[in-house]
Amino acid sequence: MTGTHAEGVLEVYAAGIASGHATFTASPPSWSEFDVGHRSDLRLVALGDDDEVLGWVAVAAVSSRPVYAGVVEESVYVAPRAARRGVGAALLGALVAAAPTAGVWTLQAGVFPENAGSLALHAACEFRVVGRRERLGLMTHGPLAGTWRDVLLLERRLGG
């Protein structure tokens, strides 16, 4: 993923936000904010035949403490038009394969319990549910605006 993919990445992100089941974030960041907030060595895009962004995966550090340097939170988003075509599995599989070389030993993700597609994708990629954070945040947008939402914490250990 590079800046040339920015428009498509943010468009896919916006579609996920609009669903109300992807994130507490109410609107996509600017490309510069996205760029600063995600590791540049572990960002991947899936492109269609015409180089349109079909989906993306990126990771962010969970802590600045050196002991947690190999623990990252991943985000994976697939364009609605590419759903159920294996794009998410390909992206998450590529991330799992690349992460150990980049010094990552644990991938984690936070997923709303209602997001059955994301839960199935993560389970297929050998993530496990390690906890439930009850009423973690108040939803400000989408069909569940005004609702306190639980978040499932998922983890995939890669070594270490």
Phi and psi in degrees as GROMACS dihedral restraints (atoms count N, CA, C in turn):
[ dihedral_restraints ]
;  ai    aj    ak    al  type     phi  dphi    fc
    3     4     5     6     1  -131.5    20    10
    4     5     6     7     1   179.0    20    10
    6     7     8     9     1   -59.6    20    10
    7     8     9    10     1   -24.1    20    10
    9    10    11    12     1   -66.3    20    10
   10    11    12    13     1   -19.2    20    10
   12    13    14    15     1   -95.7    20    10
   13    14    15    16     1    -0.5    20    10
   15    16    17    18     1   -52.0    20    10
   16    17    18    19     1   -51.0    20    10
   18    19    20    21     1   -59.9    20    10
   19    20    21    22     1   -46.1    20    10
   21    22    23    24     1   -67.7    20    10
   22    23    24    25     1   -40.0    20    10
   24    25    26    27     1   -61.0    20    10
   25    26    27    28     1   -48.1    20    10
   27    28    29    30     1   -69.4    20    10
   28    29    30    31     1   -29.6    20    10
   30    31    32    33     1   -66.5    20    10
   31    32    33    34     1   -44.7    20    10
   33    34    35    36     1   -64.6    20    10
   34    35    36    37     1   -40.9    20    10
   36    37    38    39     1   -60.8    20    10
   37    38    39    40     1   -44.3    20    10
   39    40    41    42     1   -61.0    20    10
   40    41    42    43     1   -37.9    20    10
   42    43    44    45     1   -65.2    20    10
   43    44    45    46     1   -40.4    20    10
   45    46    47    48     1   -63.7    20    10
   46    47    48    49     1   -42.9    20    10
   48    49    50    51     1   -60.2    20    10
   49    50    51    52     1   -44.6    20    10
   51    52    53    54     1   -61.7    20    10
   52    53    54    55     1   -27.4    20    10
   54    55    56    57     1   -66.0    20    10
   55    56    57    58     1   -25.1    20    10
   57    58    59    60     1    78.7    20    10
   58    59    60    61     1     1.8    20    10
   60    61    62    63     1  -123.5    20    10
   61    62    63    64     1    16.8    20    10
   63    64    65    66     1  -110.7    20    10
   64    65    66    67     1   -35.0    20    10
   66    67    68    69     1  -162.8    20    10
   67    68    69    70     1   158.0    20    10
   69    70    71    72     1   -75.5    20    10
   70    71    72    73     1   -19.7    20    10
   72    73    74    75     1   -61.5    20    10
   73    74    75    76     1   131.2    20    10
   75    76    77    78     1   -88.4    20    10
   76    77    78    79     1   -18.9    20    10
   78    79    80    81     1  -155.2    20    10
   79    80    81    82     1   151.9    20    10
   81    82    83    84     1   -66.5    20    10
   82    83    84    85     1   151.3    20    10
   84    85    86    87     1   -75.6    20    10
   85    86    87    88     1   173.7    20    10
   87    88    89    90     1   -70.9    20    10
   88    89    90    91     1   164.5    20    10
   90    91    92    93     1   -62.5    20    10
   91    92    93    94     1   -39.4    20    10
   93    94    95    96     1   -64.3    20    10
   94    95    96    97     1   -37.5    20    10
   96    97    98    99     1   -66.7    20    10
   97    98    99   100     1   -42.7    20    10
   99   100   101   102     1   -60.4    20    10
  100   101   102   103     1   -47.2    20    10
  102   103   104   105     1   -58.9    20    10
  103   104   105   106     1   -45.6    20    10
  105   106   107   108     1   -68.6    20    10
  106   107   108   109     1   -32.5    20    10
  108   109   110   111     1   -84.1    20    10
  109   110   111   112     1    -5.7    20    10
  111   112   113   114     1  -130.2    20    10
  112   113   114   115     1   140.9    20    10
  114   115   116   117     1   -61.4    20    10
  115   116   117   118     1   132.2    20    10
  117   118   119   120     1   -73.8    20    10
  118   119   120   121     1   -22.9    20    10
  120   121   122   123     1   -84.2    20    10
  121   122   123   124     1   -10.4    20    10
  123   124   125   126     1  -131.4    20    10
  124   125   126   127     1    57.2    20    10
  126   127   128   129     1  -129.2    20    10
  127   128   129   130     1   125.8    20    10
  129   130   131   132     1  -132.1    20    10
  130   131   132   133     1   149.0    20    10
  132   133   134   135     1  -124.7    20    10
  133   134   135   136     1   151.7    20    10
  135   136   137   138     1  -108.0    20    10
  136   137   138   139     1   128.8    20    10
  138   139   140   141     1  -114.3    20    10
  139   140   141   142     1   143.5    20    10
  141   142   143   144     1   -81.8    20    10
  142   143   144   145     1  -178.8    20    10
  144   145   146   147     1   -57.3    20    10
  145   146   147   148     1   -32.5    20    10
  147   148   149   150     1   -99.4    20    10
  148   149   150   151     1    22.9    20    10
  150   151   152   153     1    65.2    20    10
  151   152   153   154     1    19.2    20    10
  153   154   155   156     1   -74.9    20    10
  154   155   156   157     1   144.6    20    10
  156   157   158   159     1   -76.2    20    10
  157   158   159   160     1   118.1    20    10
  159   160   161   162     1   -93.5    20    10
  160   161   162   163     1   -21.7    20    10
  162   163   164   165     1   180.0    20    10
  163   164   165   166     1   171.0    20    10
  165   166   167   168     1  -154.5    20    10
  166   167   168   169     1   158.0    20    10
  168   169   170   171     1  -138.1    20    10
  169   170   171   172     1   140.4    20    10
  171   172   173   174     1  -150.0    20    10
  172   173   174   175     1   159.8    20    10
  174   175   176   177     1  -126.9    20    10
  175   176   177   178     1   154.4    20    10
  177   178   179   180     1  -132.7    20    10
  178   179   180   181     1   147.8    20    10
  180   181   182   183     1   -62.9    20    10
  181   182   183   184     1   144.5    20    10
  183   184   185   186     1   -92.0    20    10
  184   185   186   187     1   -16.4    20    10
  186   187   188   189     1  -159.2    20    10
  187   188   189   190     1   153.7    20    10
  189   190   191   192     1   -89.2    20    10
  190   191   192   193     1    -6.6    20    10
  192   193   194   195     1   -70.3    20    10
  193   194   195   196     1   133.3    20    10
  195   196   197   198     1   -55.9    20    10
  196   197   198   199     1   -33.4    20    10
  198   199   200   201     1   -62.7    20    10
  199   200   201   202     1   -23.8    20    10
  201   202   203   204     1  -102.5    20    10
  202   203   204   205     1    17.2    20    10
  204   205   206   207     1   -58.6    20    10
  205   206   207   208     1   -28.7    20    10
  207   208   209   210     1   -96.8    20    10
  208   209   210   211     1    14.4    20    10
  210   211   212   213     1  -114.9    20    10
  211   212   213   214     1   122.4    20    10
  213   214   215   216     1  -132.3    20    10
  214   215   216   217     1   154.3    20    10
  216   217   218   219     1   -99.6    20    10
  217   218   219   220     1   128.0    20    10
  219   220   221   222     1  -102.2    20    10
  220   221   222   223     1   151.7    20    10
  222   223   224   225     1  -129.3    20    10
  223   224   225   226     1   132.6    20    10
  225   226   227   228     1  -130.5    20    10
  226   227   228   229     1   130.0    20    10
  228   229   230   231     1  -132.1    20    10
  229   230   231   232     1   137.8    20    10
  231   232   233   234     1  -125.0    20    10
  232   233   234   235     1   135.1    20    10
  234   235   236   237     1   -60.8    20    10
  235   236   237   238     1   140.5    20    10
  237   238   239   240     1   -52.1    20    10
  238   239   240   241     1   -37.2    20    10
  240   241   242   243     1   -68.9    20    10
  241   242   243   244     1   -14.8    20    10
  243   244   245   246     1  -109.2    20    10
  244   245   246   247     1     4.8    20    10
  246   247   248   249     1   -61.4    20    10
  247   248   249   250     1   145.1    20    10
  249   250   251   252     1    60.9    20    10
  250   251   252   253     1    31.2    20    10
  252   253   254   255     1  -118.1    20    10
  253   254   255   256     1     9.6    20    10
  255   256   257   258     1    88.7    20    10
  256   257   258   259     1     3.8    20    10
  258   259   260   261     1   -64.9    20    10
  259   260   261   262     1   -48.2    20    10
  261   262   263   264     1   -60.7    20    10
  262   263   264   265     1   -43.4    20    10
  264   265   266   267     1   -64.0    20    10
  265   266   267   268     1   -39.9    20    10
  267   268   269   270     1   -65.1    20    10
  268   269   270   271     1   -43.6    20    10
  270   271   272   273     1   -65.7    20    10
  271   272   273   274     1   -48.5    20    10
  273   274   275   276     1   -67.3    20    10
  274   275   276   277     1   -36.8    20    10
  276   277   278   279     1   -63.1    20    10
  277   278   279   280     1   -41.4    20    10
  279   280   281   282     1   -66.2    20    10
  280   281   282   283     1   -37.6    20    10
  282   283   284   285     1   -64.7    20    10
  283   284   285   286     1   -46.3    20    10
  285   286   287   288     1   -57.7    20    10
  286   287   288   289     1   -40.4    20    10
  288   289   290   291     1   -69.5    20    10
  289   290   291   292     1   -37.4    20    10
  291   292   293   294     1   -84.1    20    10
  292   293   294   295     1   -26.7    20    10
  294   295   296   297     1   -59.6    20    10
  295   296   297   298     1   -44.4    20    10
  297   298   299   300     1   -59.8    20    10
  298   299   300   301     1   -37.7    20    10
  300   301   302   303     1   -63.5    20    10
  301   302   303   304     1   -26.9    20    10
  303   304   305   306     1   -90.8    20    10
  304   305   306   307     1     9.6    20    10
  306   307   308   309     1    84.6    20    10
  307   308   309   310     1    15.1    20    10
  309   310   311   312     1   -95.3    20    10
  310   311   312   313     1   131.1    20    10
  312   313   314   315     1  -115.2    20    10
  313   314   315   316     1   -11.2    20    10
  315   316   317   318     1  -143.4    20    10
  316   317   318   319     1   128.4    20    10
  318   319   320   321     1  -104.8    20    10
  319   320   321   322     1   134.4    20    10
  321   322   323   324     1  -129.7    20    10
  322   323   324   325     1   159.0    20    10
  324   325   326   327     1  -148.6    20    10
  325   326   327   328     1   148.4    20    10
  327   328   329   330     1  -109.5    20    10
  328   329   330   331     1   125.8    20    10
  330   331   332   333     1  -132.3    20    10
  331   332   333   334     1   134.5    20    10
  333   334   335   336     1   -64.7    20    10
  334   335   336   337     1   138.1    20    10
  336   337   338   339     1   -58.5    20    10
  337   338   339   340     1   -25.9    20    10
  339   340   341   342     1   -77.4    20    10
  340   341   342   343     1   -11.1    20    10
  342   343   344   345     1   -86.8    20    10
  343   344   345   346     1    74.8    20    10
  345   346   347   348     1   -59.1    20    10
  346   347   348   349     1   -37.6    20    10
  348   349   350   351     1   -63.4    20    10
  349   350   351   352     1   -45.4    20    10
  351   352   353   354     1   -67.0    20    10
  352   353   354   355     1   -39.6    20    10
  354   355   356   357     1   -63.1    20    10
  355   356   357   358     1   -42.1    20    10
  357   358   359   360     1   -65.6    20    10
  358   359   360   361     1   -42.0    20    10
  360   361   362   363     1   -59.5    20    10
  361   362   363   364     1   -49.1    20    10
  363   364   365   366     1   -64.6    20    10
  364   365   366   367     1   -39.1    20    10
  366   367   368   369     1   -62.8    20    10
  367   368   369   370     1   -41.5    20    10
  369   370   371   372     1   -63.7    20    10
  370   371   372   373     1   -25.7    20    10
  372   373   374   375     1   -98.3    20    10
  373   374   375   376     1    19.9    20    10
  375   376   377   378     1    67.5    20    10
  376   377   378   379     1    29.0    20    10
  378   379   380   381     1   -82.2    20    10
  379   380   381   382     1   151.8    20    10
  381   382   383   384     1  -126.5    20    10
  382   383   384   385     1   151.8    20    10
  384   385   386   387     1   -79.1    20    10
  385   386   387   388     1   123.4    20    10
  387   388   389   390     1  -110.1    20    10
  388   389   390   391     1    -4.9    20    10
  390   391   392   393     1   176.9    20    10
  391   392   393   394     1   168.3    20    10
  393   394   395   396     1  -128.1    20    10
  394   395   396   397     1   124.3    20    10
  396   397   398   399     1   -99.8    20    10
  397   398   399   400     1   106.1    20    10
  399   400   401   402     1   -78.6    20    10
  400   401   402   403     1   135.8    20    10
  402   403   404   405     1    47.5    20    10
  403   404   405   406     1    47.9    20    10
  405   406   407   408     1   -67.3    20    10
  406   407   408   409     1   -36.8    20    10
  408   409   410   411     1  -153.5    20    10
  409   410   411   412     1   157.7    20    10
  411   412   413   414     1   -93.5    20    10
  412   413   414   415     1   121.1    20    10
  414   415   416   417     1   -70.4    20    10
  415   416   417   418     1   131.9    20    10
  417   418   419   420     1  -108.2    20    10
  418   419   420   421     1    -3.3    20    10
  420   421   422   423     1  -147.2    20    10
  421   422   423   424     1   170.1    20    10
  423   424   425   426     1    76.5    20    10
  424   425   426   427     1  -171.2    20    10
  426   427   428   429     1   -65.6    20    10
  427   428   429   430     1   -18.5    20    10
  429   430   431   432     1  -111.0    20    10
  430   431   432   433     1    23.8    20    10
  432   433   434   435     1   -55.2    20    10
  433   434   435   436     1   136.3    20    10
  435   436   437   438     1    88.0    20    10
  436   437   438   439     1     0.6    20    10
  438   439   440   441     1  -104.4    20    10
  439   440   441   442     1   134.5    20    10
  441   442   443   444     1   -74.2    20    10
  442   443   444   445     1   130.3    20    10
  444   445   446   447     1  -113.5    20    10
  445   446   447   448     1   139.2    20    10
  447   448   449   450     1   -82.1    20    10
  448   449   450   451     1   156.6    20    10
  450   451   452   453     1  -134.7    20    10
  451   452   453   454     1   130.3    20    10
  453   454   455   456     1   -87.7    20    10
  454   455   456   457     1   134.6    20    10
  456   457   458   459     1   -95.8    20    10
  457   458   459   460     1   120.0    20    10
  459   460   461   462     1  -109.4    20    10
  460   461   462   463     1   151.8    20    10
  462   463   464   465     1  -145.0    20    10
  463   464   465   466     1   143.6    20    10
  465   466   467   468     1  -131.4    20    10
  466   467   468   469     1   113.1    20    10
  468   469   470   471     1   -83.6    20    10
  469   470   471   472     1   134.6    20    10
  471   472   473   474     1  -111.8    20    10
  472   473   474   475     1    -6.1    20    10
  474   475   476   477     1   148.8    20    10
  475   476   477   478     1  -172.1    20    10
